[in-house]
Every structure is written in C-alpha cells, then in structure tokens.
Amino acid sequence: MLISLLRAYINRETLVTLYNFLSRILNKMKSNAPPQDQESPTIDHPPQFDPSQPSIPISYPIKTLEELETRSYFESFHCPFNKSSVPLKPKSLPNRPRLLVCHDMQGGYVDDKWVQGGTNPDAYAIWHWYLIDVFVYFSHSLVTLPPPCWINTAHRHGVKVLGTFITEWDEGRLICNKLLATKESAQMYAERLAELAVDLGFDGWLINMEVNLLEEQIPNLEEFVSHLTHKMHSSMPESLVIWYDSVITTGHLRWQDQLNEKNKPFFDICDGIFVNYTWKSNYPDLSADVAGDRKFDVYMGIDVFGRKTFGGGQWNTNVALDVLKKANVSAAIFAPGWLYETKQPPDFQTAQNRWWELVAKSWGRANNYPKLLPFYSNFDQGQGYHISLEGNQLTDAPWNNMSCQGFQPRLEFIDGPTPDAIQFIVDFKEESYNGGGNITFKGTLEENVPFTVRLFQGELLLDNLHLVLTYSVKSKGDSLLGLSLQFSSVLSEKIMVLVAPSEMNGLSHKFSKMIMPSQVSKMASKWIINEGTVAMDGFMLTEIHAVCYRTKSTPGELRSEFRADDQDSAPAPSLAEYFAVLGHITIKNFSENLFFPPSTSWVTESQYIKYSSISQGFKTVSLKIIWKLKDGNDFLFPKYNIYVEKLTKQVDGNATGTLVDTRVYLGAAHIQAFYMSDLSIPAHIGSLRFIIQACAADGTCQELDDSPYMLLNVEGQ
C-alpha cells in the first residue's frame, strides 16, 4: 500500500533508493527481533490459493521462475478459461507513428480477473480502441499474463496485446542470476514465455529488467531477448517483443530516456523499445536519428500520473503527444488508469471520454471499422446494470465482463440545427436490445430538420457484395431514427445512402439514395427492427451515421418528462421532444447463410461435481460444464449464453420432471466451458438442465429449444 501511494508522487529512481533503504532496515529489525513464545496467538491467514483445485475461474500472474520452468500453469484448473477466444489476423504494424498503451491499473487483476465476469458495473475498462495499436497488460509480478477479457476486446478492435516479464528489487536480482546463469537457461525461459503467449492467444511480451546486473551477464541477457523474439516470430507471425529502457550494456540500471548507444543493442534484437517517461524535449529527435529507418519502433513513454514526465501527464498528456508526433516517433502511454484511480470528476465515463478525446485530437485514429463482414455492434462496453437479448431482459443484476464489449463507436456531431439540440450518449441504464448498452438520443427537434451523429469510420470494400443492414430502435412519439452510410469510390466519389423508415420532406438532396427498410415490431419490448438491402459494387463503406428526425407532429402537449418547468420558456410550436434509442447495428453479406448445429450435434459433459449442504432440505452444487461438436469440428462461436432450468423430482416415470419457476440466465462463456459455483438446489428439485445457447458473430443467437443442454440428476434427491 505504501509503495502504491508513493508512486503517485515520487519518480522511479527515488523510489528504488527508498525501497532498498527501507528493506535493509526491516531486515535488520527482523534479525534482532526476539523469538516468538510458543503460546503467543497467531494470525489466521486465508487458505492459500491452489490453482489446481476447481473454483470460480480467475486470471492470475506467474510469480516464480520455478512455476515458469515447470510449466505448472498449464496444469491449473484455470488455464483453459484464460485462453482468448478472439484471434487476431496476423498483420504488420503500420508504417507510421504508433500508440502503445500500458495499462498499470491498481496493480492489475482487479475486476478483470473474473474470467466469466464480475459484479461491478463501474469496473475499469478502455473503449477507445480506435486510437490504439498495441496494448500492454502490466503488473509487478514476474510474469504478467493478460486476462482474456483484455485480449478478446482488443483483438476484436484490431489491437495487439502483450504480457509483461519484469524483474525488480532484490528478488529480481536473484531471479536474474538463475535466468542468466547460462546461455541454455536464458533460451529455456524464453521458450517458456513464447509457449504461454501462443497457448493463451496474446501477441508477445514487454521485457522490463529493472535490476542492476553484472556486465558478464549481459551476453546471456541478449540471448534471452533475441531467442524470445525469434521464438515468438516463428510460432506467431507478426508478434512483438519490446524492450523497456532500463538496464544498459554495462549491466547498470540506468534509465536513458532516449534510444542511444547504451541501450540500442537490445533494441537491435527485438521489435522495439519503450523509452522511460522522463525524457527531455530534444530526446525524441535524438532517438529517431539513432533508430534510422526503425524510428516508429521507438515508443517514447508518457506517465499519465505525471511523475517527471514531459508535459506533466494527466490532462496535459497531449502536450507530450504533440512533441512526439512532430518528431515522427511512436508513443507509449503509461497508466491511463489514473483517471479511474484518482476519481477524476464528474464521473469516470465522462472523464475518460474527455481525456481520450484530447489524445484523439493530438494523435489521430489508428483503427477503422467495419473492415470485415459480418459487422455487429450492440455498443456494449462490457459492464452495466442489466443484460438483454432481443429486447427481453435476462437479468437486472449489475455486472462486468470486458469480453462482452462490442465494437465501440466514436460519437461525433456532424450536422444539425445546433450541436446541443440532441444529447447522445452510450447508455447502460436505459433498457437495451442486446447486451447491456445502447446509444440514447434525447432533446428537441424541428420537423424535417435532421440531426446527424457519426458512429463509425470504416474501411469495408464491397466488391460485388450486397449488404443487409439491420438495426433496432425504440422511440417515443414521432421521433424517428435512420442510418446513413457513406461510400467512396477509387475516384474519391462520395455517395450517401439513407436507410430510414419514413421519408424526410425536402431533404432528399442531402442523400444520393434513400431506402425504406422493412420493419418487424417486437411489441413485448417496444423495439422496432429495421432491415434494408444496399448494393454498392466496387465502393468502400467509409462512415456510418445516425440520423435523428421527426415527421409531422400530432396534436397534443409535450410529454411531462420533457416539458420545462417554466411554461413561458417552452419550445416554440415547431419544436417537439425527441427521444430514440439505437439498440444494435448488423451489416452482413446478403448471401451469407447462418447455421447453428442442432442440439443433437453436440456432446455435453459435467466435471468436478461437488455438493454442499447449506440447511435442511437445501444444498448447493458446483460443477464445470463442457461442450463440443460430435464431428470433432473445433469451430468456436463468439459467445455462449448459459441458462439453468430446475426440474422437480421424477414422477410416474417422468425422467426429467416438471419445470419449476422459469429459466434462469447464469452468465456468458467465450470458450466451450463454464464453471458454476454454489448453485442452490431446493429439496423438491430432482434434476438440473443447463442450456448452452450459441451466439454468432452477427449477434444472432440460437433458439433455446434447438440449443444443446446438459442434464444433471441431483445426487441424493
């Protein structure tokens, strides 16, 4: 705790000195302390975590070289749950200045450690992936393995993810003595790290050796870095190994704050360098000169906490970014969790959007989407206060799971009477169509005066494809919502196509083509599903806009929830309240046929079944459920919704009994396994039916009656 508090105010060099001084004092105090009396009371510690035993799946780091060497992580109960489910298509980093983001949030493994999701609707997350090229998950443990929720959502947005290997303090020196004992030991540990990255599905490593070494250990350190880079590249094309600016060629721990002859030998044998964050104004240019044609592999650090960082970090992080952009080198933002940890006003959502907007204005976009089909977004940020499916609420419990984060929009006003006529936000509290998020539009608007908001900027080349665009809307009164698609040709010709449920009188000149979609009403949930077909052969889809508008209003007063308290200041007669919610967008190929294997195509199995009695007549069960296709196909759907039905005891030969109450949603799985902990079972329940509902990349989910299930007969009942 002390170190965590000090780090916000003291730079690393001072902290290292202070830590070593305090360690020597504490060690001397321990050596002089009198022996404990045998009858003295002892402190009860919680049971030690045993990763081999079944429990709620979590992500955790590897803390010792022994664990790394023996590959014990692969024997863990938790290992299969920590494999990412969203692969990243191999691609080279762009030939331009890049943005690396190093997470470093409260020591790591907080709400994000719960692989199947947690219960904190305000959990820390990043959703501005369109600005980021590389994401590093960081902690102060020896081997930091990124939780799969970060890998899944980063990969979904086209961002590479690195784990961290770090040695620091006195313990780190002892680790390095063993790691670098021989050339063979250096190679062996490098191979262990490469194996972990490949098996868990992340894209490489940040290497941070924050200890003083002997000069004779440097050749083996170089072998470690070189061999790791080679192994990563050979087993995972386009993977990355990045060196942190720490140890220099003499073995001394000396942060250079630039690329120079003292740390360039490490840069030369890997994919880049993360330069320490206390650089001076001319260091980016000096580093670029040293790097030559690899200047984009130089990532100049910026500490958002502001510890002696250029520009001061915090709300001035963009000051450093401007300097780096001018020098034409890359940037490495360290600890953007500062916004969350320091509770920046007025709230995290608002502060985070405002801060990243400063980054966007300084640095520019890194990723555009849609790029591939199908494209689907429910605007879910991976946390919230409810979860819905096709407009029906599955649960109203608060939750977080970044693996569920959909493609994130960058909401930007494009056109309208005034920028503040309509307020637009990604909303977690308004009822959703799918997942836990949506985009809410609320304000006042004149008839036939559209208000346009950019949602996405894409790079989707259509060729001969016919697109099917589907989107869900819930609105009040005469509020309508359409989607405008902007297409560009190779000759830079721009075409705007409006897909909207009603014509806007006198506004056809704003669009090249207007398509009225077919509509399906979900009466029970008040959602309208709009679907239209667009053919733009040879064009590229470059932008998606939401278009808010009103048709001719009906007589009557404004709804009370929108009317001003002061009647004299009520809107002019031509204005009326506007309220609409955009639930999701799906764009897919017209000829694409979605197929869900029927329940008979699956094999389901239960493992690690454990019952516990909690009171007379009641017990709980914990178990792992797994499923796979009978034909051996290892195809993985992006998500599986898990439900349970509780069935009464067998009656008159009925093998399954009668359904009690209703089907209950348990959670979401992103691999073909789910662990249920302490599910309550009343005395009259004889069996449990666990239903596994596959969900496709276009957001469509299998009908529950056709979904595979696993039946568990309750022991002793």
C-alpha positions, 0 to 999 in steps of 0.5 A: 500500500505504501509503495502504491501511494508513493508512486503517485508522487515520487519518480522511479529512481527515488523510489528504488533508493527508498525501497532498498533503504527501507528493506535493509532496515526491516531486515535488520529489525527482523534479525534482532527481533526476539523469538516468538513464545510458543503460546503467543496467538497467531494470525489466521491467514486465508487458505492459500490459493491452489490453482489446481483445485476447481473454483470460480475461474480467475486470471492470475500472474506467474510469480516464480521462475520455478512455476515458469520452468515447470510449466505448472500453469498449464496444469491449473484448473484455470488455464483453459478459461484464460485462453482468448477466444478472439484471434487476431489476423496476423498483420504488420504494424503500420508504417507510421507513428504508433500508440502503445498503451500500458495499462498499470491499473491498481496493480492489475487483476482487479475486476478483470480477473473474473474470467466469466465476469464480475459484479461491478458495473463501474469496473475499469475498462478502455473503449477507445480502441480506435486510437490504439495499436498495441496494448500492454497488460502490466503488473509487478509480478514476474510474469504478467499474463493478460486476462482474456477479457483484455485480449478478446476486446482488443483483438476484436478492435484490431489491437495487439496485446502483450504480457509483461516479464519484469524483474525488480528489487532484490528478488529480481536480482536473484531471479536474474542470476538463475535466468542468466546463469547460462546461455541454455537457461536464458533460451529455456525461459524464453521458450517458456514465455513464447509457449504461454503467449501462443497457448493463451492467444496474446501477441508477445511480451514487454521485457522490463529488467529493472535490476542492476546486473553484472556486465558478464551477464549481459551476453546471456541477457541478449540471448534471452531477448533475441531467442524470445523474439525469434521464438515468438516470430516463428510460432506467431507471425507478426508478434512483438517483443519490446524492450523497456529502457532500463538496464544498459550494456554495462549491466547498470540500471540506468534509465536513458530516456532516449534510444542511444548507444547504451541501450540500442543493442537490445533494441537491435534484437527485438521489435522495439523499445519503450523509452522511460517517461522522463525524457527531455524535449530534444530526446525524441529527435535524438532517438529517431536519428539513432533508430534510422529507418526503425524510428516508429519502433521507438515508443517514447513513454508518457506517465499519465500520473505525471511523475517527471514526465514531459508535459506533466501527464494527466490532462496535459498528456497531449502536450507530450503527444504533440512533441512526439508526433512532430518528431515522427516517433511512436508513443507509449502511454503509461497508466491511463488508469489514473483517471479511474484511480484518482476519481477524476470528476464528474464521473469516470465515463465522462472523464475518460471520454474527455481525456481520450478525446484530447489524445484523439485530437493530438494523435489521430485514429489508428483503427477503422471499422467495419473492415470485415463482414459480418459487422455487429455492434450492440455498443456494449462496453462490457459492464452495466446494470442489466443484460438483454437479448432481443429486447427481453431482459435476462437479468437486472443484476449489475455486472462486468465482463470486458469480453462482452464489449462490442465494437465501440463507436466514436460519437461525433456531431456532424450536422444539425440545427445546433450541436446541443439540440440532441444529447447522445450518449452510450447508455447502460441504464436505459433498457437495451436490445442486446447486451447491456448498452445502447446509444440514447438520443434525447432533446428537441427537434424541428420537423424535417430538420435532421440531426446527424451523429457519426458512429463509425469510420470504416474501411469495408470494400464491397466488391460485388457484395450486397449488404443487409443492414439491420438495426433496432430502435425504440422511440417515443412519439414521432421521433424517428431514427435512420442510418446513413452510410457513406461510400467512396469510390477509387475516384474519391466519389462520395455517395450517401445512402439513407436507410430510414423508415419514413421519408424526410420532406425536402431533404432528399438532396442531402442523400444520393439514395434513400431506402425504406427498410422493412420493419418487424415490431417486437411489441413485448419490448417496444423495439422496432427492427429495421432491415434494408438491402444496399448494393454498392459494387466496387465502393468502400463503406467509409462512415456510418451515421445516425440520423435523428428526425421527426415527421409531422407532429400530432396534436397534443402537449409535450410529454411531462418528462420533457416539458420545462418547468417554466411554461413561458420558456417552452419550445416554440410550436415547431419544436417537439421532444425527441427521444430514440434509442439505437439498440444494435447495428448488423451489416452482413453479406446478403448471401451469407447463410447462418447455421447453428448445429442442432442440439443433437450435434453436440456432446455435453459433459459435467466435471468436478461435481461437488455438493454442499449442504447449506440447511435442511432440505437445501444444498448447493452444487458446483460443477464445470460444464463442457461442450463440443461438436460430435464431428470433432469440428473445433469451430468456436462461436463468439459467445455462449449464453448459459441458462439453468432450468430446475426440474422437480423430482421424477414422477410416474416415470417422468425422467426429467420432471416438471419445470419449476419457476422459469429459466434462469440466465447464469452468465456468458462463456467465450470458450466451450466451458463454464464453471458454476459455483454454489448453485442452490438446489431446493429439496423438491428439485430432482434434476438440473438442465443447463442450456448452452445457447450459441451466439454468432458473430452477427449477434444472432443467437440460437433458439433455446429449444434447438440449443444443446443442454446438459442434464444433471440428476441431483445426487441424493434427491 
